[in-house]
Amino acid sequence: MLISNVYHFDIYYNNIINIIIEYIMYFDIGANVGKWSLANISRCNKIISIEASPITFKQLVNNCKNDNIILLNYAVCNNNGNTIKFYHANSDVLSTINKEWLTAETSRFYNFSYREITCKTITIDKLIEQYGLPDLIKIDVEGGEYECISSLTQKVQLICFEWASETNMITFNCLDHLLKLGYTQFYIQIEDDYLFRPNDDEYYDIDSIKTKLLNTVLKVDWGMIWCK
């Protein structure tokens, strides 16, 4: 009887360990209407999907009818607990906390119409405190990447964030912050593909990535940068 109990306990213990090992969670920061979350939910157990604009958030709620996608209405930035000005563009995919994204002559979206609203804020650190350490953080916040990434003070397994050729200084600030957190390998993805993942042997060091970014075409090139 004792041997049987031990045997069943071993099976139970191994099953629990397997569940823990296989549990995968992503953060989708700048979720917009949920396309990235919906495309990736089959690859993980849970996605914490965060959208800043309360206007766009209503569309996110309507689109993401999945119990494994947790929907939150916050601007993720280093201003935790306080509200922040947010610039909701007529094209919701361009909405941002960075006004210059829509008003600077150097931006490809210069003079794009918008309205100013107010958003609640939260940090990445606070999200980790509430939901645990994610396996991947995807960040697509239209020129607000540094404010978002600087709200993280610990290394997670993998981060990808949007870059645009005309905002290299923002991208460099993000890379420098991530380097301080222990990220040493980086990959430039051109444009967008919700299911894309770079191979391990395709990453470069930070100096190589910065050189590649400096050689991109202004107001034309954009994509995601992967960091590990």
Rosetta blueprint (number, residue, H / E / L):
1 M L
2 L H
3 I H
4 S H
5 N H
6 V H
7 Y H
8 H H
9 F H
10 D H
11 I H
12 Y H
13 Y H
14 N H
15 N H
16 I H
17 I H
18 N H
19 I H
20 I H
21 I H
22 E H
23 Y L
24 I L
25 M E
26 Y E
27 F E
28 D E
29 I E
30 G L
31 A L
32 N L
33 V L
34 G L
35 K H
36 W H
37 S H
38 L H
39 A H
40 N H
41 I H
42 S H
43 R H
44 C L
45 N L
46 K E
47 I E
48 I E
49 S E
50 I E
51 E E
52 A L
53 S L
54 P H
55 I H
56 T H
57 F H
58 K H
59 Q H
60 L H
61 V H
62 N H
63 N H
64 C L
65 K L
66 N L
67 D L
68 N L
69 I E
70 I E
71 L E
72 L E
73 N E
74 Y L
75 A E
76 V E
77 C L
78 N L
79 N L
80 N L
81 G L
82 N L
83 T L
84 I E
85 K E
86 F E
87 Y E
88 H E
89 A E
90 N L
91 S L
92 D H
93 V H
94 L H
95 S L
96 T E
97 I L
98 N L
99 K L
100 E H
101 W H
102 L H
103 T H
104 A L
105 E L
106 T L
107 S L
108 R L
109 F L
110 Y L
111 N L
112 F L
113 S L
114 Y E
115 R E
116 E E
117 I E
118 T E
119 C E
120 K L
121 T E
122 I E
123 T L
124 I H
125 D H
126 K H
127 L H
128 I H
129 E H
130 Q H
131 Y H
132 G L
133 L L
134 P L
135 D L
136 L E
137 I E
138 K E
139 I E
140 D L
141 V L
142 E L
143 G L
144 G L
145 E H
146 Y H
147 E H
148 C H
149 I H
150 S L
151 S L
152 L L
153 T L
154 Q L
155 K L
156 V L
157 Q L
158 L L
159 I E
160 C E
161 F E
162 E E
163 W E
164 A E
165 S H
166 E H
167 T H
168 N H
169 M H
170 I H
171 T H
172 F H
173 N H
174 C H
175 L H
176 D H
177 H H
178 L H
179 L H
180 K H
181 L L
182 G L
183 Y L
184 T L
185 Q L
186 F E
187 Y E
188 I E
189 Q E
190 I E
191 E L
192 D L
193 D L
194 Y L
195 L L
196 F L
197 R L
198 P L
199 N L
200 D H
201 D H
202 E H
203 Y L
204 Y E
205 D L
206 I H
207 D H
208 S H
209 I H
210 K H
211 T H
212 K H
213 L H
214 L H
215 N L
216 T L
217 V L
218 L L
219 K L
220 V L
221 D L
222 W E
223 G E
224 M E
225 I E
226 W E
227 C E
228 K L
